[in-house]
Structures are given as C-alpha cells and as structure tokens.
Amino acid sequence: MSNTKIQIERVDVRKDVVVVDHNPEMADYTNPTGAIYRHTFEVLAMTEGGRRFAHRHFFGLDRDAADSLAIKVLYRGEVDLSYWTETYPEYGSPAWAVEEVYRQADLAGAVARGDWEEADNLA
C-alpha cells in the first residue's frame, strides 16, 4: 500500500439538496427568491477511527453512478487520496473526539482574548 492510499471501513452515498438556479417568476411566500432545487449525490468513505473522505466528483442526479463507485470502493477496501478530500469526522468517533479537544481549546482561547465573534463561531 502506498502513502496515498488509506484503508476504509465503510462507504456511504449522501443525498443533498442544492440550489441550481433562481427564477423570480416562481417566487412565492415560501420561496421568496424563486430558488430551483435539485438533489445531488456524494460518496463518503470512512476509516475505522471515524475519519471521513469525500470523493471529489459530485454525481448530480446520477444516483446509479454514485452507488457504483461506492460498491467498487467498498470491494477494494481502500481509497487513493489523490481523488478524495478529507472532511469532518463522524460524530462520536475517536477522530471526532480529537477534533473536539482542539475546538474546545480554541474556544477557551477566544474567550480569554475576548474575541466574541470567534467564540460564537466555535461554540
């Protein structure tokens, strides 16, 4: 295994809703800007310790392509980091606990300095 590959334990396909356009003629009380929404799919790979990696390609409306990649990655059991970006860790995992310790330290430092804007961002 090379340095650019990492072992993974689980793969998920995440569905999200994004704004793809605006049309003022479609505006109403519940959608004042006339936003047009679509689903997009993303593939996430997780390590045993809870680190998460998102594939750099968003699949738009193509759920089948996202599922296909997820199956291939799960079968291989590893990802090449040149195609994946590390994102936030899985909640409650060991990787999350480490990140939370750093966040708490940064929050305490912001409060001690009186930087309330940064404290709000970290709280």
C-alpha positions, 0 to 999 in steps of 0.5 A: 500500500502506498502513502496515498492510499488509506484503508476504509471501513465503510462507504456511504452515498449522501443525498443533498439538496442544492440550489441550481438556479433562481427564477423570480417568476416562481417566487412565492411566500415560501420561496421568496427568491424563486430558488430551483432545487435539485438533489445531488449525490456524494460518496463518503468513505470512512476509516475505522477511527471515524475519519471521513473522505469525500470523493471529489466528483459530485454525481448530480442526479446520477444516483446509479453512478454514485452507488457504483463507485461506492460498491467498487470502493467498498470491494477494494477496501481502500481509497487513493487520496489523490481523488478524495478530500478529507472532511469532518469526522463522524460524530462520536468517533475517536477522530471526532473526539480529537477534533473536539479537544482542539475546538474546545481549546480554541474556544477557551482561547477566544474567550480569554482574548475576548474575541466574541465573534470567534467564540460564537463561531466555535461554540 
